[in-house]
Each structure stands twice: as C-alpha cells, then as structure tokens.
Amino acid sequence: MVDTSFISALTIDSVEFTLQQRQEFSRQAGGTPRVADIGPEFWQAKVGASKMSNAKARAANAIYSQMGGSLGTFYMWDPRAQYPQHDLTGSILGSNTVTIYALGGDNKSLQLAGLPVGYVITAGDKLSFDHGTPNHRCLHEFVAGATADGSGIIASTEVAPHIRVGATTGLTVTLKRPTAEMMIVPTTYTFPSTGAVTSSISFTAIQVP
C-alpha cells in the first residue's frame, strides 16, 4: 500500500524538490534557439538525511527494502512546503474539508472552497488531490496568491504544473502536507555510516504518472 511511512521515517536535512520540464532544445539554421515541450511536467526530489541515528536510519532502510527499492512507490511531500506559509502548523485550516470549486478553461487555474474566511494562499504553497481509476495523485504549486472570501472560496488562481485531464470539481484537496507519488531512481539510493552511531540516507526520487 502506498503511504507516507518512508518520508516520515527520514530526518531530512537537505532537499531539492523541483518541477522538471520535459523539453527538447534545438537551434534554427540561423542559430535562434528553440524549445519544445515533449511531455507533461513531473516532480523530482533529491534528498539527503545525513544526521540520523543508526537505529532510525536502519528503520527507514527497512521500509525501503520492503518497497522493493525502485519497484515500489511512496507518497512524498516537499519538506520545505509542508503547510501554507500563512498557516505553518495547519491549525488555522483545522478540520475544514477543502474541495475544488471550479477549474479554469486554461488547464492551469482553479478555485478552492471550504477554506476559513480570510484564509491566505501564498505563491509557493502546494496542494494535492486524487482522481481517476486507478488512483492518480496530483501535486500542484500555487504561482500566485489568493484570499478566501466570506464564503470560504478563493478566486481563480494559477497553479503549476498544468492540471491533468480527469480532474473535476468537488474533489477533496489537501493543503497540509500535500504529496506526490514518487519512486526512487535506480542506483541513486545510498545508506552509508557517517560515524560510530550515525548513518545517512540519500536518493533521487521522481513522480510516477
């Protein structure tokens, strides 16, 4: 079962969590550069956990082994963006159920409902939601800010990457520790000792479709 047990077991002290563009570069005969999209964007994470006790590192490594290494997948949040910037513990949002209120016709904007009145979304905040059969986990980043109105709804706000076909209104949205489904890139996983009582784990992970 895909879950967050692996990311929860790590004490992460360095991370690159970036949206990767699938683009092809070429030049015209006159030297003018051209770039073309050749596929949908995906999230990539380079993770370092270098200050873990041997016991904690061994427990995390056991989860990696249970996943079958790169054969398995896990849910991962961006350690630097676990909660909205104006709600760093998620306490303001509380138990509110947030949903997609409307989707923009440009496939890169949406409205959310179910937010506390005056709730602030900031560029760089992330959100995730599931759709489809089998289940597909979508992770997006707000590229502009918004504030919930008196009905708990935000105006249409742009996100990245583009919203995939199949997303619909009414889907439940996660703003607290939003995640993507990831797999570890083969040969990138390391588990060395860093001292008598400490070990480190590092790897690169990419989003699965």
FIDRENVO-100155 format. One line per 5 residues: number of its first residue (from 1); their letters; for each residue y, x, z of C-alpha. Coordinates in nm, 4 decimals, decimal comma, padded with zeros to 6 digits, m for minus. Layout:
residues N
NUM> a> Y X Z; ...
***
This chain:
residues 209
1> mvdts> 00,0000 00,0000 00,0000; 00,3419 00,1362 m00,0963; 00,5706 00,1718 00,2085; 00,8296 00,3959 00,3758; 00,5928 00,5777 00,6138
6> fisal> 00,6205 00,9100 00,4278; 01,0015 00,9235 00,4135; 01,0164 00,8016 00,7764; 00,7895 01,0869 00,8869; 01,0211 01,3572 00,7489
11> tidsv> 01,3159 01,5237 00,9213; 01,5251 01,5861 00,6100; 01,7998 01,8484 00,6244; 01,8793 01,8876 00,2535; 01,8620 01,6440 m00,0351
16> eftlq> 01,9798 01,5874 m00,3891; 01,9484 01,2184 m00,4732; 02,0875 01,1650 m00,8195; 02,0694 00,9261 m01,1117; 01,9215 01,1042 m01,4109
21> qrqef> 02,0265 01,0055 m01,7609; 01,7657 01,0145 m02,0369; 01,9863 01,1551 m02,3095; 01,9489 01,3691 m02,6190; 02,2111 01,6239 m02,7223
26> srqag> 02,2825 01,7342 m03,0782; 02,5700 01,8571 m03,2959; 02,7007 01,7300 m03,6255; 02,7351 01,9681 m03,9180; 03,0966 02,0368 m03,8201
31> gtprv> 02,9980 02,1224 m03,4636; 03,1017 01,7975 m03,2970; 02,8662 01,7300 m03,0031; 02,6785 01,4015 m02,9911; 02,4871 01,2476 m02,7033
36> adigp> 02,2499 00,9523 m02,7361; 02,0624 00,7518 m02,4742; 01,6872 00,7612 m02,5372; 01,5683 00,5577 m02,2397; 01,6663 00,3926 m01,9113
41> efwqa> 01,8102 00,5968 m01,6258; 01,5951 00,6910 m01,3253; 01,6499 00,8253 m00,9742; 01,5427 01,1771 m00,8818; 01,5317 01,3333 m00,5351
46> kvgas> 01,4957 01,6978 m00,4343; 01,4042 01,7007 m00,0672; 01,3949 01,9745 00,1944; 01,2679 01,9296 00,5506; 01,2737 02,2816 00,6932
51> kmsna> 01,3100 02,2266 01,0691; 01,0073 02,0195 01,1603; 00,7695 02,0913 01,4440; 00,4217 02,1844 01,3288; 00,2857 01,8591 01,4732
56> karaa> 00,5397 01,6395 01,2921; 00,5019 01,8317 00,9664; 00,1229 01,8033 00,9831; 00,1525 01,4274 01,0370; 00,3814 01,3947 00,7320
61> naiys> 00,1490 01,6137 00,5262; m00,1424 01,3879 00,6208; 00,0442 01,0922 00,4685; 00,0977 01,2981 00,1519; m00,2760 01,3687 00,1421
66> qmggs> m00,3537 01,0019 00,1970; m00,1371 00,9138 m00,1039; m00,3473 01,1462 m00,3174; m00,0493 01,3716 m00,3809; 00,1246 01,2750 m00,7027
71> lgtfy> m00,1232 00,9944 m00,7694; 00,0385 00,7776 m00,5045; 00,3865 00,6324 m00,4704; 00,6159 00,5630 m00,1769; 00,9457 00,3900 m00,1083
76> mwdpr> 01,2359 00,6293 m00,0507; 01,5971 00,5755 00,0476; 01,8837 00,8174 m00,0084; 01,9187 00,9950 00,3305; 02,2949 01,0175 00,2730
81> aqypq> 02,3362 00,6472 00,1926; 02,1071 00,4573 00,4276; 02,3706 00,1970 00,5157; 02,7005 00,0761 00,3671; 02,9865 00,3122 00,4501
86> hdltg> 03,1745 00,0446 00,6473; 02,8612 m00,0558 00,8403; 02,6890 00,2708 00,9326; 02,4226 00,1126 01,1541; 02,3832 m00,2165 00,9692
91> silgs> 02,4900 m00,4056 01,2827; 02,7726 m00,5947 01,1093; 02,5361 m00,7254 00,8438; 02,2853 m00,8065 01,1154; 02,0149 m01,0520 01,0115
96> ntvti> 02,2084 m01,2028 00,7210; 01,9970 m01,2710 00,4136; 02,1838 m01,1311 00,1136; 02,0991 m01,2577 m00,2355; 02,2097 m01,2118 m00,5951
101> yalgg> 02,4644 m01,4872 m00,6533; 02,5378 m01,4120 m01,0196; 02,4595 m01,1486 m01,2820; 02,7164 m01,0192 m01,5299; 02,6545 m01,0535 m01,9009
106> dnksl> 02,7113 m00,6777 m01,9389; 02,3849 m00,5983 m01,7512; 02,5748 m00,3726 m01,5107; 02,7576 m00,6046 m01,2721; 02,6627 m00,8657 m01,0149
111> qlagl> 02,7845 m01,0836 m00,7306; 02,6190 m01,0995 m00,3902; 02,6112 m01,3926 m00,1488; 02,5114 m01,4223 00,2167; 02,7433 m01,1478 00,3435
116> pvgyv> 02,9545 m01,1784 00,6591; 03,3083 m01,2943 00,5829; 03,5236 m00,9896 00,5069; 03,2236 m00,7585 00,4675; 03,3272 m00,4441 00,2802
121> itagd> 03,1280 m00,2813 m00,0002; 03,2381 00,0689 m00,0995; 03,1732 00,2692 m00,4152; 02,8631 00,4771 m00,3446; 02,6888 00,2125 m00,1326
126> klsfd> 02,3390 00,1292 m00,2538; 02,1318 m00,1875 m00,2814; 01,7760 m00,2679 m00,3816; 01,5764 m00,5750 m00,4772; 01,2325 m00,6613 m00,6133
131> hgtpn> 01,1397 m00,8639 m00,9175; 00,8578 m00,9127 m01,1644; 00,4787 m00,9246 m01,1531; 00,3580 m00,6674 m01,0706; 00,6418 m00,5998 m00,8313
136> hrclh> 00,9234 m00,3719 m00,9520; 01,1662 m00,2168 m00,7018; 01,5194 m00,1723 m00,8390; 01,7691 00,0624 m00,6717; 02,1351 00,0483 m00,7696
141> efvag> 02,4612 00,2065 m00,6587; 02,7949 00,0286 m00,6453; 03,0508 00,2122 m00,8591; 03,3414 00,0020 m00,7293; 03,4324 m00,1616 m00,4008
146> atadg> 03,4433 m00,5294 m00,3062; 03,5107 m00,7514 m00,0050; 03,3259 m01,0731 00,0774; 03,5376 m01,3873 00,0644; 03,5387 m01,6801 00,3060
151> sgiia> 03,2027 m01,7937 00,1668; 03,0390 m01,4510 00,2054; 03,0451 m01,3830 m00,1697; 03,1811 m01,0740 m00,3442; 03,3462 m01,0804 m00,6854
156> steva> 03,1551 m00,9414 m00,9820; 03,1159 m00,5690 m00,9106; 02,9770 m00,2945 m01,1319; 02,6613 m00,1059 m01,0374; 02,4563 00,1788 m01,1836
161> phirv> 02,2080 00,2086 m01,3414; 02,2038 m00,0909 m01,5757; 02,0253 m00,3960 m01,4354; 01,6850 m00,4313 m01,5956; 01,5676 m00,7370 m01,7822
166> gattg> 01,3909 m00,9740 m01,5464; 01,6395 m00,9713 m01,2603; 01,7523 m01,3218 m01,1670; 01,9897 m01,4962 m00,9307; 01,8521 m01,5805 m00,5887
171> ltvtl> 01,6630 m01,2539 m00,5412; 01,6842 m01,1095 m00,1902; 01,8910 m00,7902 m00,1735; 01,8510 m00,5029 00,0732; 02,1660 m00,3178 00,1820
176> krpta> 02,0136 m00,1468 00,4862; 01,8010 00,1483 00,3787; 01,7644 00,0316 00,0183; 01,4810 00,2115 m00,1580; 01,3316 00,3112 m00,4901
181> emmiv> 00,9616 00,3507 m00,5579; 00,9016 00,7221 m00,6126; 00,6231 00,9651 m00,6957; 00,6143 01,3381 m00,6187; 00,6362 01,5577 m00,9262
186> pttyt> 00,3121 01,7605 m00,9539; 00,3293 02,1241 m00,8323; 00,6655 02,0724 m00,6535; 00,5208 01,9926 m00,3094; 00,5221 02,2808 m00,0591
191> fpstg> 00,4154 02,2953 00,3072; 00,4759 02,6487 00,4422; 00,5112 02,7696 00,8006; 00,8677 02,8642 00,8970; 00,7900 03,0123 01,2379
196> avtss> 00,5419 03,0048 01,5216; 00,5972 02,6373 01,5993; 00,7797 02,5046 01,2893; 00,6903 02,4184 00,9324; 00,8766 02,2897 00,6291
201> isfta> 00,8030 02,0409 00,3544; 00,9838 02,0275 00,0225; 00,9272 01,8417 m00,3023; 01,0879 01,6746 m00,6013; 01,0323 01,3026 m00,6494
206> iqvp> 01,1147 01,0750 m00,9395; 01,1411 00,6980 m00,9664; 00,8496 00,5159 m01,1227; 00,9177 00,2248 m01,3623
***
